[in-house]
Amino acid sequence: MCGIVGYVGNRQAQDVVMEGLRRLEYRGYDSAGIAVVSGGALHVRKKSGKLANLTALLGDEPLPEATSGMGHTRWATHGPPNDRNAHPHVSYVGKVAVVHNGIIENFAALRAGLEERGIEMGSDTDTEVVAHLVQDAFETVPADSASRLREAVRAVCNQLEGAFTLVICHADEPDTVIGARRNSPLVAGLGDGEYFLGSDVSAFIAHTREAIELGQDQICEINRDRGVTVVGFDGVEAQLSHYTIDWDDAAAEKGGYDWFMLKEIAEQPAVVADTLRGRLTESGQIVLDEVRLSDQDFRDVTKIFIIACGTSSYAGMIAKYAIEHWTRIPCEVELASEFRYRDPVLDRSTLVIAISQSGETMDTLMALRHAKAQHARILAICNTIGSTIPRESDAVLYTRAGVEIAVASTKAFLAQIVACYLIALHLASVRGTKWGDEVAVVVDQLRSMPEAVDRVLDTMEPVRELARAELADQSQVLFLGRHVGFPVALEGALKLKELAYMHAEGFAAGELKHGPIALISDGTPVIVVCPSPRGRDSLHGKVISNIQEVRARGAKTIVIAEEGDEEVTPFADHVIRVPSCPTLLAPLVTAVPLQVLACEVAAAKGLDVDQPRNLAKSVTVE
Ligand code: M6R
């Protein structure tokens, strides 16, 4: 949610900042802006709409040469997404420029104080107050201070409430850019004589893979001569925590696909394989040495809560079936945004699994903190190394999906399911609810899943045609599933909603007759995730009955069914075939056609698949 870049070095700041913004645009695209420091002055350009509008503006009104600067791509919170509210915001004497991600909760009081002094506001944002406050604070820091701007920013941060990442520069300090963070992401990059700040590492991955993690309530100064210095909001200098980014520049490019989403869908076989890699022994046992919880910790667990949002919560819903079936530990899945408001019962023997692709989702982070305060153990399943959720958890199992750029999550979803299953199997073995040979059977099945996903991807052309011919002009689409097929149906509906802006709802197939069946009229498309006929005996038959019920009321049925399942054929207007696999692993194949369908419907409607309206990749506000 909002992408931020800062730069000090030896190249043209405009080029570096614009390149960083291009890679961060998935975080928000309501407006974009850039500021550079040159000739003792700030030079700012900003424009509403996508980054392309800012690029066009820079063509008409080029910036001067400069080697320090910063930029922002916005997901609007305070004030509509227009030019006036675009970042950077500049202080009343034009010396300080600020970009911000998050919400400054006490901005109204701060703004009132500034207005009383006669300072006129140039925007509706909560951010602008910071520029004016830093301007004032800078004047109060002695000119011979080691870092005047850093000290000024620190003084202001101590007045702010809420969540924020700030990047700030000052016209009088062309060699310095300051970043600050509280409950909102920021990382620093170390190049050769050049330094970067970014909401995430994709901001500077084109230039360096050496990064520095920043903790909560820290200020990071990047300075041409001094390099990187980190201090807490209390002024105490912090040790730098270095790491090397383990993916490269090419991973953040489309690689010949029309959309990042298509590329990410295609990467899924490799992602499933990577998430398993090194975590299975030859004899089919689970090795999770990286998870810093002992076997005894796992044995002590009496209850599991999974907390997550959106697609990650559907991965959690799928995992619940496996966890309870394999470990016999009661497991509840909660929307992170609701979790702490209903006073859940937690104690030391509760394991809370927080699932998040970005590792920065504020709802999940706040739920995690609530659970931690109740002494529960927290295990994160996360895709982003060094992000806040794993940092604040007791243990982490990283999914290895690689960077996910399309706003609609795809490959991270499959990786999350696999990671949850690894945890579930590990729990089952250490607790003795599954014998070694039983675990080995599931491990073997998991090992075959990359190939199964690959086979699904090879058969997607008819699905694309179906999307264009049958779905693109519909006003609503319903999705049905049972057991693990139910969360897959929810995920299919979410993909269609967020990408194609269509009314799409997922239902537990058995629940339909209790009300939602009234939505069905002549020609309503209903997509059904059908379980294997070889799985739990009654499930397949029940879903076939549900298909007949909707068909009898005029629905057009599109059924995702296992290869060789001929029982569904008479009741399906279209069948999408997926390889046969065990019931609990089926979501890894049944989710894929639904991703492809949504992507294709959106493309057929001429929509931006990677950057759907109103959304952002990483939701860092509650
Ligand atoms: O980064 P997270 O996994 O915590 O994000 C959770 C949701 O915001 C995310 O899955 C969202 O629902 C996606 N847009 C779904 O495609």
Boltz pocket constraint, residues with backbone or C-beta under 6 A from the ligand:
constraints:
  - pocket:
      binder: B
      contacts: [[A, 309], [A, 310], [A, 311], [A, 312], [A, 355], [A, 356], [A, 357], [A, 358], [A, 359], [A, 360], [A, 361], [A, 364], [A, 407], [A, 408], [A, 409], [A, 410], [A, 494], [A, 498], [A, 616], [A, 617], [A, 618], [A, 619]]
      max_distance: 6.0
